[in-house]
Protein backbone atom coordinates (compact mmCIF):
# COMPACT_ATOMS: atom_id res chain seq x y z
CA UNK A 1 0.00 0.00 0.00
CA UNK A 2 1.45 3.32 -1.08
CA UNK A 3 0.60 6.70 0.35
CA UNK A 4 -1.37 8.88 -2.11
CA UNK A 5 0.17 12.24 -3.06
CA UNK A 6 -0.80 15.26 -1.03
CA UNK A 7 -2.19 17.14 -4.03
CA UNK A 8 -4.54 14.26 -4.86
CA UNK A 9 -5.95 14.24 -1.33
CA UNK A 10 -6.22 18.01 -1.28
CA UNK A 11 -8.04 18.09 -4.63
CA UNK A 12 -10.54 15.49 -3.41
CA UNK A 13 -11.35 17.47 -0.29
CA UNK A 14 -11.61 20.70 -2.26
CA UNK A 15 -14.00 19.09 -4.73
CA UNK A 16 -16.19 17.72 -1.93
CA UNK A 17 -16.15 21.10 -0.20
CA UNK A 18 -17.13 22.98 -3.34
CA UNK A 19 -19.93 20.56 -4.31
CA UNK A 20 -21.76 20.62 -0.98
CA UNK A 21 -24.21 23.23 0.24
CA UNK A 22 -23.94 22.37 3.93
CA UNK A 23 -21.99 25.00 5.81
CA UNK A 24 -20.64 22.66 8.52
CA UNK A 25 -19.18 20.28 5.91
CA UNK A 26 -17.58 23.19 4.05
CA UNK A 27 -16.03 24.43 7.30
CA UNK A 28 -14.72 20.96 8.20
CA UNK A 29 -13.33 20.52 4.69
CA UNK A 30 -11.51 23.83 4.91
CA UNK A 31 -10.05 22.82 8.29
CA UNK A 32 -8.87 19.46 6.97
CA UNK A 33 -7.20 21.09 3.98
CA UNK A 34 -5.45 23.53 6.31
CA UNK A 35 -4.17 20.67 8.46
CA UNK A 36 -3.01 18.71 5.42
CA UNK A 37 -0.77 21.58 4.37
CA UNK A 38 1.21 21.42 7.61
CA UNK A 39 4.56 19.79 8.31
CA UNK A 40 3.14 17.76 11.20
CA UNK A 41 0.54 16.10 8.95
CA UNK A 42 3.16 15.14 6.34
CA UNK A 43 5.43 13.66 9.00
CA UNK A 44 2.59 11.72 10.65
CA UNK A 45 1.53 10.29 7.28
CA UNK A 46 5.06 9.15 6.47
CA UNK A 47 5.60 7.76 9.97
CA UNK A 48 2.32 5.83 10.27
CA UNK A 49 2.41 4.32 6.78
CA UNK A 50 4.94 1.51 7.55
CA UNK A 51 3.61 1.04 11.10
CA UNK A 52 -0.03 0.66 10.06
CA UNK A 53 0.94 -1.66 7.19
CA UNK A 54 2.51 -4.04 9.73
CA UNK A 55 -0.48 -3.84 12.06
CA UNK A 56 -3.00 -4.26 9.22
CA UNK A 57 -1.32 -7.41 7.92
CA UNK A 58 -1.13 -9.01 11.36
CA UNK A 59 -4.71 -8.01 12.18
CA UNK A 60 -6.00 -9.51 8.91
CA UNK A 61 -4.25 -12.82 9.55
CA UNK A 62 -5.44 -12.97 13.16
CA UNK A 63 -9.06 -12.58 12.00
CA UNK A 64 -8.87 -15.59 9.65
CA UNK A 65 -10.82 -18.67 10.70
CA UNK A 66 -8.06 -21.26 10.17
CA UNK A 67 -5.23 -19.77 12.24
CA UNK A 68 -4.06 -21.56 15.37
CA UNK A 69 -2.81 -20.08 18.62
CA UNK A 70 0.85 -21.01 18.13
CA UNK A 71 1.01 -19.23 14.78
CA UNK A 72 -0.85 -16.23 16.19
CA UNK A 73 1.60 -15.78 19.07
CA UNK A 74 4.59 -16.07 16.71
CA UNK A 75 3.01 -13.46 14.48
CA UNK A 76 2.43 -11.08 17.39
CA UNK A 77 6.01 -11.54 18.55
CA UNK A 78 7.22 -10.79 15.05
CA UNK A 79 5.14 -7.60 15.03
CA UNK A 80 6.57 -6.52 18.39
CA UNK A 81 10.13 -7.19 17.24
CA UNK A 82 9.50 -5.20 14.06
CA UNK A 83 8.30 -2.21 16.09
CA UNK A 84 11.25 -2.53 18.46
CA UNK A 85 13.59 -2.65 15.47
CA UNK A 86 12.08 0.59 14.17
CA UNK A 87 12.49 2.07 17.65
CA UNK A 88 16.15 1.09 17.97
CA UNK A 89 17.32 1.58 14.39
CA UNK A 90 17.84 5.25 13.56
CA UNK A 91 17.90 4.60 9.81
CA UNK A 92 14.13 4.10 9.70
CA UNK A 93 13.54 7.51 11.22
CA UNK A 94 16.08 9.12 8.90
CA UNK A 95 14.27 7.74 5.85
CA UNK A 96 10.90 8.92 7.20
CA UNK A 97 12.18 12.42 7.88
CA UNK A 98 13.94 12.58 4.52
CA UNK A 99 10.72 11.67 2.69
CA UNK A 100 8.87 14.25 4.77
CA UNK A 101 11.30 16.99 3.78
CA UNK A 102 11.02 15.98 0.14
CA UNK A 103 7.20 16.09 0.20
CA UNK A 104 7.22 19.45 1.96
CA UNK A 105 9.55 20.83 -0.68
CA UNK A 106 7.39 19.50 -3.53
CA UNK A 107 4.20 20.98 -2.04
CA UNK A 108 5.78 24.28 -0.91
CA UNK A 109 5.23 23.54 2.79
CA UNK A 110 7.60 25.27 5.18
CA UNK A 111 9.25 23.34 7.97
CA UNK A 112 8.65 25.24 11.23
CA UNK A 113 11.43 26.14 13.60
CA UNK A 114 11.80 24.61 17.03
CA UNK A 115 9.83 26.46 19.65
CA UNK A 116 12.14 27.74 22.37
CA UNK A 117 11.02 26.99 25.89
CA UNK A 118 11.33 29.57 28.57
CA UNK A 119 12.94 28.03 31.63
CA UNK A 120 11.59 29.11 34.98
CA UNK A 121 13.91 31.30 37.00
CA UNK A 122 13.20 29.17 40.07
CA UNK A 123 15.25 26.33 38.63
CA UNK A 124 18.76 26.58 40.02
CA UNK A 125 20.49 24.01 37.84
CA UNK A 126 20.23 23.35 34.12
CA UNK A 127 21.66 19.83 34.12
CA UNK A 128 18.25 18.12 34.08
CA UNK A 129 16.81 20.30 31.30
CA UNK A 130 16.73 19.00 27.73
CA UNK A 131 16.39 21.38 24.81
CA UNK A 132 15.63 20.57 21.17
CA UNK A 133 18.00 22.31 18.79
CA UNK A 134 16.41 21.04 15.55
CA UNK A 135 13.00 20.03 14.29
CA UNK A 136 14.36 16.60 13.45
CA UNK A 137 15.29 15.90 17.06
CA UNK A 138 11.97 17.21 18.28
CA UNK A 139 9.93 14.93 15.98
CA UNK A 140 12.11 11.92 16.75
CA UNK A 141 11.87 12.24 20.54
CA UNK A 142 8.42 13.73 21.06
CA UNK A 143 6.51 11.96 18.27
CA UNK A 144 8.34 9.01 16.73
CA UNK A 145 9.69 7.41 19.91
CA UNK A 146 6.53 8.05 21.93
CA UNK A 147 4.28 6.52 19.27
CA UNK A 148 6.35 3.34 19.04
CA UNK A 149 6.68 3.09 22.83
CA UNK A 150 2.92 3.26 23.27
CA UNK A 151 2.33 0.62 20.59
CA UNK A 152 4.88 -1.75 22.13
CA UNK A 153 3.44 -1.20 25.61
CA UNK A 154 -0.05 -1.91 24.27
CA UNK A 155 1.11 -5.20 22.74
CA UNK A 156 2.77 -6.21 26.01
CA UNK A 157 -0.42 -5.41 27.90
CA UNK A 158 -2.67 -7.23 25.42
CA UNK A 159 -0.52 -10.36 25.23
CA UNK A 160 0.68 -10.75 28.79
CA UNK A 161 3.37 -13.08 30.02
CA UNK A 162 0.95 -15.73 31.34
CA UNK A 163 -0.60 -16.25 27.90
CA UNK A 164 2.79 -16.45 26.23
CA UNK A 165 3.99 -18.92 28.87
CA UNK A 166 1.11 -21.29 28.16
CA UNK A 167 1.72 -21.14 24.41
CA UNK A 168 5.44 -21.75 24.93
CA UNK A 169 4.65 -24.75 27.13
CA UNK A 170 2.37 -26.16 24.44
CA UNK A 171 5.19 -25.76 21.93
CA UNK A 172 7.41 -27.76 24.27
CA UNK A 173 4.73 -30.44 24.57
CA UNK A 174 4.45 -30.80 20.79
CA UNK A 175 8.19 -31.37 20.61
CA UNK A 176 8.11 -33.64 23.72
CA UNK A 177 10.63 -31.35 25.43
CA UNK A 178 8.66 -30.34 28.50
CA UNK A 179 10.14 -29.42 31.88
CA UNK A 180 8.69 -29.41 35.39
CA UNK A 181 7.23 -25.92 34.99
CA UNK A 182 5.38 -26.97 31.83
CA UNK A 183 3.94 -30.06 33.53
CA UNK A 184 2.72 -28.04 36.51
CA UNK A 185 1.18 -25.42 34.22
CA UNK A 186 -0.74 -28.03 32.21
CA UNK A 187 -1.95 -29.78 35.33
CA UNK A 188 -3.33 -26.54 36.77
CA UNK A 189 -4.81 -25.06 33.59
CA UNK A 190 -6.29 -28.22 32.04
CA UNK A 191 -6.90 -30.15 35.30
CA UNK A 192 -4.55 -33.02 34.46
CA UNK A 193 -2.61 -35.51 36.54
CA UNK A 194 0.97 -34.25 36.53
CA UNK A 195 2.60 -37.63 37.19
CA UNK A 196 0.62 -39.45 34.49
CA UNK A 197 1.24 -36.63 32.00
CA UNK A 198 4.99 -36.84 32.56
CA UNK A 199 4.85 -40.63 32.16
CA UNK A 200 2.92 -40.39 28.91
CA UNK A 201 5.43 -37.90 27.48
CA UNK A 202 8.31 -40.25 28.32
CA UNK A 203 6.54 -43.12 26.57
CA UNK A 204 5.82 -40.98 23.51
CA UNK A 205 9.51 -40.18 23.16
CA UNK A 206 10.20 -43.86 22.43
CA UNK A 207 7.73 -44.16 19.55
CA UNK A 208 9.55 -44.55 16.25
CA UNK A 209 6.62 -43.75 13.91
CA UNK A 210 6.46 -40.13 15.05
CA UNK A 211 7.87 -37.89 12.32
CA UNK A 212 9.30 -34.43 12.86
CA UNK A 213 6.30 -32.86 11.12
CA UNK A 214 4.02 -34.40 13.76
CA UNK A 215 5.95 -32.61 16.49
CA UNK A 216 5.19 -29.14 15.17
CA UNK A 217 1.46 -29.29 14.46
CA UNK A 218 -1.47 -29.87 16.81
CA UNK A 219 -3.72 -31.23 14.06
CA UNK A 220 -1.19 -33.91 13.06
CA UNK A 221 -0.80 -34.90 16.71
CA UNK A 222 -4.58 -35.32 17.01
CA UNK A 223 -4.71 -37.37 13.79
CA UNK A 224 -1.94 -39.62 15.10
CA UNK A 225 -3.61 -40.10 18.47
CA UNK A 226 -7.05 -40.84 16.99
CA UNK A 227 -6.03 -43.45 14.39
CA UNK A 228 -8.75 -46.08 14.34
CA UNK A 229 -7.94 -49.29 16.21
CA UNK A 230 -4.92 -47.97 18.13
CA UNK A 231 -6.71 -46.58 21.23
CA UNK A 232 -3.94 -44.02 21.61
CA UNK A 233 -6.36 -41.35 22.82
CA UNK A 234 -7.12 -43.65 25.78
CA UNK A 235 -3.53 -44.68 26.47
CA UNK A 236 -2.26 -41.09 26.32
CA UNK A 237 -5.42 -39.54 27.71
CA UNK A 238 -3.70 -36.62 29.46
CA UNK A 239 -1.76 -35.56 26.36
CA UNK A 240 -4.92 -35.97 24.28
CA UNK A 241 -6.94 -33.83 26.70
CA UNK A 242 -4.27 -31.10 26.79
CA UNK A 243 -4.09 -30.92 22.98
CA UNK A 244 -7.87 -30.97 22.57
CA UNK A 245 -8.36 -28.23 25.17
CA UNK A 246 -5.65 -26.09 23.60
CA UNK A 247 -7.02 -26.44 20.06
CA UNK A 248 -10.48 -25.14 20.98
CA UNK A 249 -9.10 -21.91 22.47
CA UNK A 250 -10.06 -19.19 19.96
CA UNK A 251 -7.36 -16.81 18.78
CA UNK A 252 -9.79 -13.89 18.54
CA UNK A 253 -13.51 -13.26 19.04
CA UNK A 254 -14.08 -12.53 15.35
CA UNK A 255 -16.10 -15.73 14.81
CA UNK A 256 -18.48 -14.83 17.62
CA UNK A 257 -18.83 -11.29 16.35
CA UNK A 258 -19.61 -12.55 12.85
CA UNK A 259 -22.35 -14.79 14.25
CA UNK A 260 -24.04 -11.84 15.97
CA UNK A 261 -23.74 -9.65 12.88
CA UNK A 262 -25.31 -12.36 10.72
CA UNK A 263 -28.14 -12.75 13.22
CA UNK A 264 -29.27 -9.21 12.42
CA UNK A 265 -29.25 -10.09 8.70
CA UNK A 266 -31.27 -13.31 9.03
CA UNK A 267 -33.84 -12.12 11.57
CA UNK A 268 -35.26 -8.90 10.17
CA UNK A 269 -38.53 -7.08 10.75
CA UNK A 270 -40.18 -9.18 8.03
CA UNK A 271 -39.14 -12.40 9.83
CA UNK A 272 -39.97 -11.32 13.36
CA UNK A 273 -42.42 -14.22 13.84
CA UNK A 274 -39.78 -16.85 13.05
CA UNK A 275 -39.62 -19.75 15.51
CA UNK A 276 -36.41 -20.72 17.29
CA UNK A 277 -35.86 -23.99 15.38
CA UNK A 278 -36.12 -22.31 11.98
CA UNK A 279 -33.85 -19.46 13.14
CA UNK A 280 -31.21 -21.93 14.34
CA UNK A 281 -31.25 -23.79 11.04
CA UNK A 282 -30.98 -20.64 8.93
CA UNK A 283 -28.16 -19.27 11.07
CA UNK A 284 -26.27 -22.55 10.80
CA UNK A 285 -26.50 -22.40 7.02
CA UNK A 286 -25.49 -18.75 6.96
CA UNK A 287 -22.53 -19.09 9.35
CA UNK A 288 -21.19 -22.38 7.96
CA UNK A 289 -21.26 -21.26 4.34
CA UNK A 290 -18.28 -23.39 3.30
CA UNK A 291 -20.12 -26.55 4.36
CA UNK A 292 -23.42 -25.40 2.89
CA UNK A 293 -21.92 -24.81 -0.55
CA UNK A 294 -20.78 -28.45 -0.66
CA UNK A 295 -24.25 -29.87 0.06
CA UNK A 296 -25.61 -32.09 -2.72
CA UNK A 297 -28.99 -30.65 -3.70
CA UNK A 298 -30.21 -33.94 -5.22
CA UNK A 299 -29.54 -35.70 -1.92
CA UNK A 300 -31.44 -32.99 -0.02
CA UNK A 301 -34.44 -33.38 -2.33
CA UNK A 302 -34.41 -37.17 -2.00
CA UNK A 303 -34.28 -36.86 1.79
CA UNK A 304 -37.16 -34.40 1.70
CA UNK A 305 -39.20 -36.77 -0.45
CA UNK A 306 -38.52 -39.62 1.98
CA UNK A 307 -39.60 -37.55 4.97
CA UNK A 308 -42.76 -36.44 3.14
CA UNK A 309 -43.83 -39.44 1.07
CA UNK A 310 -47.19 -37.93 0.16
CA UNK A 311 -48.01 -37.54 -3.52
CA UNK A 312 -47.15 -34.08 -4.75
CA UNK A 313 -48.07 -32.22 -7.88
CA UNK A 314 -44.90 -30.10 -7.96
CA UNK A 315 -42.24 -31.38 -10.33
CA UNK A 316 -38.69 -32.37 -9.47
CA UNK A 317 -37.17 -29.46 -11.46
CA UNK A 318 -39.25 -26.91 -9.58
CA UNK A 319 -38.19 -28.41 -6.25
CA UNK A 320 -34.53 -28.27 -7.22
CA UNK A 321 -34.86 -24.70 -8.49
CA UNK A 322 -36.57 -23.67 -5.26
CA UNK A 323 -33.87 -25.25 -3.09
CA UNK A 324 -31.12 -23.53 -5.09
CA UNK A 325 -32.79 -20.13 -4.77
CA UNK A 326 -33.35 -20.71 -1.05
CA UNK A 327 -29.68 -21.52 -0.40
CA UNK A 328 -28.38 -18.68 -2.55
CA UNK A 329 -30.65 -16.22 -0.73
CA UNK A 330 -29.14 -17.03 2.65
CA UNK A 331 -25.53 -17.68 1.55
CA UNK A 332 -24.80 -14.63 -0.60
C-alpha positions as CSV (number, residue, x, y, z in Angstrom):
1,X,0.0,0.0,0.0
2,X,1.5,3.3,-1.1
3,X,0.6,6.7,0.3
4,X,-1.4,8.9,-2.1
5,X,0.2,12.2,-3.1
6,X,-0.8,15.3,-1.0
7,X,-2.2,17.1,-4.0
8,X,-4.5,14.3,-4.9
9,X,-6.0,14.2,-1.3
10,X,-6.2,18.0,-1.3
11,X,-8.0,18.1,-4.6
12,X,-10.5,15.5,-3.4
13,X,-11.3,17.5,-0.3
14,X,-11.6,20.7,-2.3
15,X,-14.0,19.1,-4.7
16,X,-16.2,17.7,-1.9
17,X,-16.1,21.1,-0.2
18,X,-17.1,23.0,-3.3
19,X,-19.9,20.6,-4.3
20,X,-21.8,20.6,-1.0
21,X,-24.2,23.2,0.2
22,X,-23.9,22.4,3.9
23,X,-22.0,25.0,5.8
24,X,-20.6,22.7,8.5
25,X,-19.2,20.3,5.9
26,X,-17.6,23.2,4.1
27,X,-16.0,24.4,7.3
28,X,-14.7,21.0,8.2
29,X,-13.3,20.5,4.7
30,X,-11.5,23.8,4.9
31,X,-10.1,22.8,8.3
32,X,-8.9,19.5,7.0
33,X,-7.2,21.1,4.0
34,X,-5.5,23.5,6.3
35,X,-4.2,20.7,8.5
36,X,-3.0,18.7,5.4
37,X,-0.8,21.6,4.4
38,X,1.2,21.4,7.6
39,X,4.6,19.8,8.3
40,X,3.1,17.8,11.2
41,X,0.5,16.1,8.9
42,X,3.2,15.1,6.3
43,X,5.4,13.7,9.0
44,X,2.6,11.7,10.7
45,X,1.5,10.3,7.3
46,X,5.1,9.1,6.5
47,X,5.6,7.8,10.0
48,X,2.3,5.8,10.3
49,X,2.4,4.3,6.8
50,X,4.9,1.5,7.5
51,X,3.6,1.0,11.1
52,X,0.0,0.7,10.1
53,X,0.9,-1.7,7.2
54,X,2.5,-4.0,9.7
55,X,-0.5,-3.8,12.1
56,X,-3.0,-4.3,9.2
57,X,-1.3,-7.4,7.9
58,X,-1.1,-9.0,11.4
59,X,-4.7,-8.0,12.2
60,X,-6.0,-9.5,8.9
61,X,-4.2,-12.8,9.5
62,X,-5.4,-13.0,13.2
63,X,-9.1,-12.6,12.0
64,X,-8.9,-15.6,9.7
65,X,-10.8,-18.7,10.7
66,X,-8.1,-21.3,10.2
67,X,-5.2,-19.8,12.2
68,X,-4.1,-21.6,15.4
69,X,-2.8,-20.1,18.6
70,X,0.8,-21.0,18.1
71,X,1.0,-19.2,14.8
72,X,-0.8,-16.2,16.2
73,X,1.6,-15.8,19.1
74,X,4.6,-16.1,16.7
75,X,3.0,-13.5,14.5
76,X,2.4,-11.1,17.4
77,X,6.0,-11.5,18.6
78,X,7.2,-10.8,15.0
79,X,5.1,-7.6,15.0
80,X,6.6,-6.5,18.4
81,X,10.1,-7.2,17.2
82,X,9.5,-5.2,14.1
83,X,8.3,-2.2,16.1
84,X,11.2,-2.5,18.5
85,X,13.6,-2.6,15.5
86,X,12.1,0.6,14.2
87,X,12.5,2.1,17.6
88,X,16.2,1.1,18.0
89,X,17.3,1.6,14.4
90,X,17.8,5.2,13.6
91,X,17.9,4.6,9.8
92,X,14.1,4.1,9.7
93,X,13.5,7.5,11.2
94,X,16.1,9.1,8.9
95,X,14.3,7.7,5.8
96,X,10.9,8.9,7.2
97,X,12.2,12.4,7.9
98,X,13.9,12.6,4.5
99,X,10.7,11.7,2.7
100,X,8.9,14.3,4.8
101,X,11.3,17.0,3.8
102,X,11.0,16.0,0.1
103,X,7.2,16.1,0.2
104,X,7.2,19.4,2.0
105,X,9.5,20.8,-0.7
106,X,7.4,19.5,-3.5
107,X,4.2,21.0,-2.0
108,X,5.8,24.3,-0.9
109,X,5.2,23.5,2.8
110,X,7.6,25.3,5.2
111,X,9.2,23.3,8.0
112,X,8.7,25.2,11.2
113,X,11.4,26.1,13.6
114,X,11.8,24.6,17.0
115,X,9.8,26.5,19.6
116,X,12.1,27.7,22.4
117,X,11.0,27.0,25.9
118,X,11.3,29.6,28.6
119,X,12.9,28.0,31.6
120,X,11.6,29.1,35.0
121,X,13.9,31.3,37.0
122,X,13.2,29.2,40.1
123,X,15.3,26.3,38.6
124,X,18.8,26.6,40.0
125,X,20.5,24.0,37.8
126,X,20.2,23.4,34.1
127,X,21.7,19.8,34.1
128,X,18.2,18.1,34.1
129,X,16.8,20.3,31.3
130,X,16.7,19.0,27.7
131,X,16.4,21.4,24.8
132,X,15.6,20.6,21.2
133,X,18.0,22.3,18.8
134,X,16.4,21.0,15.5
135,X,13.0,20.0,14.3
136,X,14.4,16.6,13.5
137,X,15.3,15.9,17.1
138,X,12.0,17.2,18.3
139,X,9.9,14.9,16.0
140,X,12.1,11.9,16.8
141,X,11.9,12.2,20.5
142,X,8.4,13.7,21.1
143,X,6.5,12.0,18.3
144,X,8.3,9.0,16.7
145,X,9.7,7.4,19.9
146,X,6.5,8.1,21.9
147,X,4.3,6.5,19.3
148,X,6.3,3.3,19.0
149,X,6.7,3.1,22.8
150,X,2.9,3.3,23.3
151,X,2.3,0.6,20.6
152,X,4.9,-1.8,22.1
153,X,3.4,-1.2,25.6
154,X,-0.1,-1.9,24.3
155,X,1.1,-5.2,22.7
156,X,2.8,-6.2,26.0
157,X,-0.4,-5.4,27.9
158,X,-2.7,-7.2,25.4
159,X,-0.5,-10.4,25.2
160,X,0.7,-10.8,28.8
161,X,3.4,-13.1,30.0
162,X,1.0,-15.7,31.3
163,X,-0.6,-16.3,27.9
164,X,2.8,-16.4,26.2
165,X,4.0,-18.9,28.9
166,X,1.1,-21.3,28.2
167,X,1.7,-21.1,24.4
168,X,5.4,-21.8,24.9
169,X,4.7,-24.8,27.1
170,X,2.4,-26.2,24.4
171,X,5.2,-25.8,21.9
172,X,7.4,-27.8,24.3
173,X,4.7,-30.4,24.6
174,X,4.4,-30.8,20.8
175,X,8.2,-31.4,20.6
176,X,8.1,-33.6,23.7
177,X,10.6,-31.3,25.4
178,X,8.7,-30.3,28.5
179,X,10.1,-29.4,31.9
180,X,8.7,-29.4,35.4
181,X,7.2,-25.9,35.0
182,X,5.4,-27.0,31.8
183,X,3.9,-30.1,33.5
184,X,2.7,-28.0,36.5
185,X,1.2,-25.4,34.2
186,X,-0.7,-28.0,32.2
187,X,-2.0,-29.8,35.3
188,X,-3.3,-26.5,36.8
189,X,-4.8,-25.1,33.6
190,X,-6.3,-28.2,32.0
191,X,-6.9,-30.1,35.3
192,X,-4.5,-33.0,34.5
193,X,-2.6,-35.5,36.5
194,X,1.0,-34.2,36.5
195,X,2.6,-37.6,37.2
196,X,0.6,-39.4,34.5
197,X,1.2,-36.6,32.0
198,X,5.0,-36.8,32.6
199,X,4.9,-40.6,32.2
200,X,2.9,-40.4,28.9
201,X,5.4,-37.9,27.5
202,X,8.3,-40.3,28.3
203,X,6.5,-43.1,26.6
204,X,5.8,-41.0,23.5
205,X,9.5,-40.2,23.2
206,X,10.2,-43.9,22.4
207,X,7.7,-44.2,19.5
208,X,9.5,-44.5,16.3
209,X,6.6,-43.8,13.9
210,X,6.5,-40.1,15.0
211,X,7.9,-37.9,12.3
212,X,9.3,-34.4,12.9
213,X,6.3,-32.9,11.1
214,X,4.0,-34.4,13.8
215,X,5.9,-32.6,16.5
216,X,5.2,-29.1,15.2
217,X,1.5,-29.3,14.5
218,X,-1.5,-29.9,16.8
219,X,-3.7,-31.2,14.1
220,X,-1.2,-33.9,13.1
221,X,-0.8,-34.9,16.7
222,X,-4.6,-35.3,17.0
223,X,-4.7,-37.4,13.8
224,X,-1.9,-39.6,15.1
225,X,-3.6,-40.1,18.5
226,X,-7.0,-40.8,17.0
227,X,-6.0,-43.5,14.4
228,X,-8.8,-46.1,14.3
229,X,-7.9,-49.3,16.2
230,X,-4.9,-48.0,18.1
231,X,-6.7,-46.6,21.2
232,X,-3.9,-44.0,21.6
233,X,-6.4,-41.4,22.8
234,X,-7.1,-43.7,25.8
235,X,-3.5,-44.7,26.5
236,X,-2.3,-41.1,26.3
237,X,-5.4,-39.5,27.7
238,X,-3.7,-36.6,29.5
239,X,-1.8,-35.6,26.4
240,X,-4.9,-36.0,24.3
241,X,-6.9,-33.8,26.7
242,X,-4.3,-31.1,26.8
243,X,-4.1,-30.9,23.0
244,X,-7.9,-31.0,22.6
245,X,-8.4,-28.2,25.2
246,X,-5.6,-26.1,23.6
247,X,-7.0,-26.4,20.1
248,X,-10.5,-25.1,21.0
249,X,-9.1,-21.9,22.5
250,X,-10.1,-19.2,20.0
251,X,-7.4,-16.8,18.8
252,X,-9.8,-13.9,18.5
253,X,-13.5,-13.3,19.0
254,X,-14.1,-12.5,15.3
255,X,-16.1,-15.7,14.8
256,X,-18.5,-14.8,17.6
257,X,-18.8,-11.3,16.3
258,X,-19.6,-12.6,12.8
259,X,-22.3,-14.8,14.3
260,X,-24.0,-11.8,16.0
261,X,-23.7,-9.7,12.9
262,X,-25.3,-12.4,10.7
263,X,-28.1,-12.8,13.2
264,X,-29.3,-9.2,12.4
265,X,-29.2,-10.1,8.7
266,X,-31.3,-13.3,9.0
267,X,-33.8,-12.1,11.6
268,X,-35.3,-8.9,10.2
269,X,-38.5,-7.1,10.7
270,X,-40.2,-9.2,8.0
271,X,-39.1,-12.4,9.8
272,X,-40.0,-11.3,13.4
273,X,-42.4,-14.2,13.8
274,X,-39.8,-16.8,13.1
275,X,-39.6,-19.7,15.5
276,X,-36.4,-20.7,17.3
277,X,-35.9,-24.0,15.4
278,X,-36.1,-22.3,12.0
279,X,-33.8,-19.5,13.1
280,X,-31.2,-21.9,14.3
281,X,-31.2,-23.8,11.0
282,X,-31.0,-20.6,8.9
283,X,-28.2,-19.3,11.1
284,X,-26.3,-22.6,10.8
285,X,-26.5,-22.4,7.0
286,X,-25.5,-18.7,7.0
287,X,-22.5,-19.1,9.3
288,X,-21.2,-22.4,8.0
289,X,-21.3,-21.3,4.3
290,X,-18.3,-23.4,3.3
291,X,-20.1,-26.5,4.4
292,X,-23.4,-25.4,2.9
293,X,-21.9,-24.8,-0.6
294,X,-20.8,-28.4,-0.7
295,X,-24.2,-29.9,0.1
296,X,-25.6,-32.1,-2.7
297,X,-29.0,-30.7,-3.7
298,X,-30.2,-33.9,-5.2
299,X,-29.5,-35.7,-1.9
300,X,-31.4,-33.0,0.0
301,X,-34.4,-33.4,-2.3
302,X,-34.4,-37.2,-2.0
303,X,-34.3,-36.9,1.8
304,X,-37.2,-34.4,1.7
305,X,-39.2,-36.8,-0.4
306,X,-38.5,-39.6,2.0
307,X,-39.6,-37.6,5.0
308,X,-42.8,-36.4,3.1
309,X,-43.8,-39.4,1.1
310,X,-47.2,-37.9,0.2
311,X,-48.0,-37.5,-3.5
312,X,-47.2,-34.1,-4.8
313,X,-48.1,-32.2,-7.9
314,X,-44.9,-30.1,-8.0
315,X,-42.2,-31.4,-10.3
316,X,-38.7,-32.4,-9.5
317,X,-37.2,-29.5,-11.5
318,X,-39.3,-26.9,-9.6
319,X,-38.2,-28.4,-6.2
320,X,-34.5,-28.3,-7.2
321,X,-34.9,-24.7,-8.5
322,X,-36.6,-23.7,-5.3
323,X,-33.9,-25.3,-3.1
324,X,-31.1,-23.5,-5.1
325,X,-32.8,-20.1,-4.8
326,X,-33.4,-20.7,-1.1
327,X,-29.7,-21.5,-0.4
328,X,-28.4,-18.7,-2.5
329,X,-30.6,-16.2,-0.7
330,X,-29.1,-17.0,2.6
331,X,-25.5,-17.7,1.6
332,X,-24.8,-14.6,-0.6
